[in-house]
Amino acid sequence: MTTLSFPSVAVQNMTMRLKRVVAVSESPFTLDTQVFAHQGARWEAEVSLPPLSHEQARSVEAFIVGLKGRENTFTFGNPLHTSTASATTSGTTAIRAESLTTTSAASAVSAGTYFQHGSYLYMVTADKSAGAGTLSFQPPLRLAIANGQSLIFNLPKSLWRMASNDVGWSINSTSLYGFTFACEEAL
């Protein structure tokens, strides 16, 4: 498996969601429900690029073909989700945790801010004031975090793979190329 970098082209539209695995059982008699949240959660996205000239489209075509459908992965992040926040972990945090402790040097972090740890993307779910404190986030941690790890808030990325083996693009009569593709976090 090879990991490619997303080409240097702008994103025109992006739809992003966090898919969860939650079972709900409802009684047909009382309508009472039981809910069981399984551990599964992953980011999914649909990405549309702006119309590209033939010269601009060549790198995107090579990128898409080089992914070999779902075989290879790529790094990608939303260019609008960036922050000047900073945080370093205080203590170790186990895999699947949904919060971690930061050192006293950590900045304030607003809910809705994205960050990267390892090859994965997370979203902060509650405001955290400056200094030592608890940073709550989703989805649950993919990897354990050791003490003293810096989190990446500036243009965070995740590891993705195409959602389908069938990928393509369109070309119109003015020789403009259109690219739209679906992808999902590679776990």
Backbone torsions as a table, in degrees:
resi	resn	phi	psi	omega
1	MET	NA	136.8	179.9
2	THR	-115.4	143.4	175.4
3	THR	-109.0	122.1	-179.2
4	LEU	-102.5	157.6	173.7
5	SER	-94.0	141.1	178.3
6	PHE	-65.4	137.5	-178.6
7	PRO	-61.3	159.4	179.2
8	SER	-81.0	76.3	175.3
9	VAL	-135.2	154.6	-179.6
10	ALA	-74.7	160.5	174.0
11	VAL	-106.7	127.5	179.3
12	GLN	-85.1	-46.8	178.8
13	ASN	-140.3	148.2	176.3
14	MET	-148.7	129.4	173.5
15	THR	-110.9	128.8	-177.0
16	MET	-130.6	144.3	178.3
17	ARG	-149.1	158.7	174.6
18	LEU	-108.7	111.9	-179.0
19	LYS	-88.5	133.1	179.9
20	ARG	-119.5	159.4	175.0
21	VAL	-112.9	100.7	-177.7
22	VAL	-129.5	126.5	178.1
23	ALA	-98.7	134.8	177.7
24	VAL	-127.4	127.0	177.7
25	SER	-116.2	128.9	-177.8
26	GLU	-120.3	131.0	178.0
27	SER	-69.2	130.3	178.6
28	PRO	-71.9	-12.7	-176.3
29	PHE	-99.9	-43.3	-176.6
30	THR	-107.2	-13.5	-175.0
31	LEU	64.5	11.7	172.2
32	ASP	-65.3	146.7	-179.2
33	THR	-119.3	152.2	170.2
34	GLN	-122.0	133.4	-178.1
35	VAL	-119.8	134.4	174.6
36	PHE	-129.4	116.0	178.6
37	ALA	-90.0	111.8	175.5
38	HIS	-76.1	171.6	-175.2
39	GLN	-76.4	-17.5	-173.9
40	GLY	-68.1	131.9	173.4
41	ALA	-160.3	136.5	176.5
42	ARG	-152.5	153.2	174.6
43	TRP	-78.3	142.9	172.9
44	GLU	-134.0	150.7	-177.5
45	ALA	-152.3	153.1	166.4
46	GLU	-118.9	130.9	-174.4
47	VAL	-123.4	132.1	173.8
48	SER	-120.3	131.8	177.4
49	LEU	-95.7	156.2	176.8
50	PRO	-68.6	164.3	176.4
51	PRO	-56.6	133.7	-177.0
52	LEU	-120.4	145.0	173.6
53	SER	-71.1	168.4	179.2
54	HIS	-56.9	-43.4	-179.0
55	GLU	-63.5	-42.7	179.7
56	GLN	-68.5	-35.4	-174.4
57	ALA	-73.9	-21.4	-175.7
58	ARG	-57.2	-43.6	-178.5
59	SER	-68.6	-32.7	179.1
60	VAL	-72.4	-41.5	176.3
61	GLU	-58.9	-46.9	-179.9
62	ALA	-62.5	-40.3	177.8
63	PHE	-60.7	-50.9	-178.0
64	ILE	-62.8	-44.8	179.4
65	VAL	-66.6	-37.9	179.6
66	GLY	-66.1	-22.0	177.1
67	LEU	-71.0	-20.4	179.9
68	LYS	55.2	53.1	-178.7
69	GLY	68.1	-125.1	-178.0
70	ARG	-92.3	1.1	-174.8
71	GLU	-65.0	-50.3	-175.2
72	ASN	-99.9	168.0	-178.1
73	THR	-118.8	169.8	176.9
74	PHE	-147.7	156.4	176.3
75	THR	-97.0	137.7	-176.1
76	PHE	-160.2	145.2	174.6
77	GLY	-148.7	157.6	178.5
78	ASN	-72.6	120.7	-176.8
79	PRO	-66.3	-13.7	178.1
80	LEU	-85.5	-15.0	-178.4
81	HIS	-97.3	87.9	177.1
82	THR	-137.7	156.4	-175.7
83	SER	-152.4	154.2	174.9
84	THR	-94.0	6.6	179.4
85	ALA	-61.5	158.1	175.6
86	SER	-145.6	145.0	178.5
87	ALA	-157.9	141.0	175.1
88	THR	-122.5	138.9	-176.2
89	THR	-73.2	146.5	176.3
90	SER	-118.1	106.9	-176.1
91	GLY	91.5	172.5	179.4
92	THR	-92.9	152.2	179.3
93	THR	-130.3	130.2	-175.1
94	ALA	-76.7	155.4	173.9
95	ILE	-56.0	144.3	-179.3
96	ARG	74.3	4.6	175.2
97	ALA	-68.2	155.6	-179.9
98	GLU	-117.8	10.3	174.1
99	SER	-156.4	159.0	176.8
100	LEU	-145.3	164.9	-178.9
101	THR	-103.4	136.7	179.3
102	THR	-107.7	161.1	178.8
103	THR	-77.9	171.7	-178.7
104	SER	-67.0	-16.7	-180.0
105	ALA	-83.1	-4.2	-177.3
106	ALA	-67.2	144.0	176.5
107	SER	-83.6	173.3	172.3
108	ALA	-69.6	144.0	179.3
109	VAL	-132.6	125.4	-178.4
110	SER	-85.2	147.5	172.9
111	ALA	-56.9	141.0	-178.6
112	GLY	93.7	-5.5	177.7
113	THR	-79.5	136.7	177.6
114	TYR	-93.9	149.2	171.7
115	PHE	-144.8	163.4	-178.9
116	GLN	-119.8	138.4	168.6
117	HIS	-134.7	128.0	-174.3
118	GLY	62.2	-130.7	-179.9
119	SER	-104.6	24.5	-172.8
120	TYR	-129.1	152.5	-175.3
121	LEU	-106.4	138.2	179.8
122	TYR	-134.5	155.2	175.8
123	MET	-119.3	132.5	176.9
124	VAL	-70.9	132.0	-174.9
125	THR	-106.9	-5.3	177.9
126	ALA	-149.3	143.0	177.9
127	ASP	-57.8	140.9	174.5
128	LYS	-125.6	127.1	180.0
129	SER	-76.4	166.3	180.0
130	ALA	-62.6	149.8	178.5
131	GLY	97.3	-170.8	-179.7
132	ALA	-63.8	142.3	179.9
133	GLY	173.1	-173.3	-178.3
134	THR	-102.7	128.9	177.1
135	LEU	-105.7	113.6	179.1
136	SER	-96.7	142.2	-173.7
137	PHE	-155.4	169.7	173.0
138	GLN	-142.7	153.9	-7.4
139	PRO	-71.5	175.6	177.8
140	PRO	-57.9	153.2	-178.4
141	LEU	-54.4	134.7	176.1
142	ARG	-83.0	-29.8	-177.6
143	LEU	-135.5	149.3	174.7
144	ALA	-65.0	150.7	179.1
145	ILE	-115.5	130.9	177.9
146	ALA	-85.2	164.1	175.4
147	ASN	-60.9	140.2	174.6
148	GLY	82.4	14.7	179.0
149	GLN	-84.7	132.8	176.4
150	SER	-86.9	135.5	176.2
151	LEU	-92.1	145.7	-177.4
152	ILE	-99.1	116.6	178.7
153	PHE	-106.2	-19.8	-178.4
154	ASN	-86.3	109.4	-178.0
155	LEU	50.7	59.1	-179.6
156	PRO	-66.0	148.5	-178.2
157	LYS	-130.4	166.6	174.0
158	SER	-133.9	170.8	177.0
159	LEU	-95.3	124.2	-174.1
160	TRP	-123.5	162.3	169.1
161	ARG	-141.2	156.5	179.0
162	MET	-63.1	148.4	-179.6
163	ALA	-82.0	-12.2	-178.4
164	SER	-142.6	154.5	173.5
165	ASN	-78.6	-18.0	-179.9
166	ASP	-94.9	109.0	177.8
167	VAL	-128.5	149.8	-179.5
168	GLY	-162.8	-170.6	-179.6
169	TRP	-153.5	168.7	-179.8
170	SER	-115.9	153.2	176.6
171	ILE	-132.7	130.2	-180.0
172	ASN	-104.2	-178.6	-174.0
173	SER	-67.9	-16.6	176.6
174	THR	-95.4	15.0	178.8
175	SER	63.0	31.6	173.4
176	LEU	-99.2	137.4	-177.2
177	TYR	-100.3	142.4	176.7
178	GLY	-121.7	132.6	-179.4
179	PHE	-126.7	125.6	171.7
180	THR	-138.1	131.2	-179.8
181	PHE	-147.4	155.6	176.5
182	ALA	-106.6	141.6	179.1
183	CYS	-143.3	163.7	179.8
184	GLU	-140.8	152.2	179.8
185	GLU	-59.4	133.8	-179.9
186	ALA	-88.9	108.1	-178.0
187	LEU	-100.3	NA	NA
